[in-house]
Amino acid sequence: MTVEPSCKDEARIGQKNGTVRQWARRGTRPRQPADQRYKSAYLFGAICPARGAGAALALPFADTEAMQLHIDEISRHVEKGAHAVLIMDRAGWHTTANLRMPENITPIFLPSRAPELNPVENVWQYLRQNWISNRVFDDYEAIIDAASEAWQKLIAAPETITSIGTREWAHVGQTL
């Protein structure tokens, strides 16, 4: 049986998004849009760096029900005959006893307050830097569309997923 190390997390994307650094000519101040409204969505995402693959859902809330939908989506993306080891943080909706974990997924929880150990945090940074930040969204549907479009662009570049998500410590004893 093949073991697929995978990582998952969720990111809030919305109208009150942060800004990112921007290159500009010395002495100039480039304009960046800023929205003061508060509509947002959560992009639940998981990547498998070994395969350069991922699974995501854009949902209105981050709670146990949304987490179950995402776990089921990840399970559908695990290759037949393989088993996913899903690395995730200790958010309440990740650790609740109310989750039904599919037979082809085993969760491994990262230590508390250690987001730097989760490669998906770097995925969120990449998506924001390239496609999501410095934008003004008209409404909730525009947020969902932008999150979905950004994820699809990432999925279309498996080498980027592998590059962002590979961690030496996740492959001890395996050949890369």
C-alpha positions, -999 to +999 in steps of 0.1 A: +000+000+000+012+035-009+013+061+019+006+097+007+018+123+032-007+152+029-013+185+047-044+205+052-055+238+066-080+266+058-076+303+050-100+331+054-104+351+022-125+381+019-131+418+015-110+427+046-079+410+032-044+420+041-020+437+017+012+422+005+046+437-004+048+452-038+078+462-060+079+498-069+104+524-082+124+540-053+107+572-042+072+562-054+042+550-034+021+526-055-016+525-048-031+494-034-068+488-031-082+484+005-117+473+013-133+479+046-162+455+043-163+422+061-177+395+039-154+364+037-152+327+029-129+300+040-108+280+015-102+245+030-072+231+011-051+200+013-020+191-008+000+160-015+035+173-024+046+138-035+020+138-063+017+175-068-020+172-062-046+188-040-082+191-029-101+221-018-135+235-010-145+272-006-171+273+022-189+301+042-178+289+077-149+271+094-166+245+116-171+208+122-196+204+093-173+222+069-144+201+081-163+169+075-171+180+039-134+187+033-122+154+048-147+136+026-133+156-004-097+147+004-107+110+008-121+111-028-088+124-041-066+097-024-055+072-051-071+038-051-051+014-029-033+043-012-036+057+024-032+094+032-015+105+063-031+139+069-010+165+087-030+193+103-031+217+132-052+215+163-081+238+154-112+228+173-130+215+141-099+193+133-098+176+167-135+171+175-148+136+182-177+145+159-156+140+127-159+107+109-124+099+095-126+078+063-106+045+063-081+058+038-070+088+060-051+088+092-047+123+109-015+134+125-018+166+146+010+192+147+020+207+180-001+236+192+010+271+180+034+258+154+019+269+120+054+270+105+054+232+104+023+230+081+033+235+044-002+246+036+005+279+054+030+285+026+003+277+000-019+304+014+010+328+012+016+319-024-021+322-033-023+356-017+009+369-032+000+358-067-038+360-071-058+371-041-043+401-022-047+437-032-081+432-047-116+446-039-143+419-041-178+431-051-197+405-031-195+370-016-197+353-050-167+372-062-147+360-032-157+324-039-148+328-076-114+343-067-106+316-042-116+289-066-097+304-095-066+308-074-068+271-063-074+259-099-043+278-110-023+262-082-036+227-091-026+233-128+010+236-116+019+204-098+056+213-096+047+244-076+027+222-051+057+199-048+081+228-044+060+246-018+049+216+002+079+193+003+095+190+038+125+168+044+112+157+078+080+144+062+100+119+041+123+103+066+132+068+054+116+074+020+131+083-013+119+115-028 
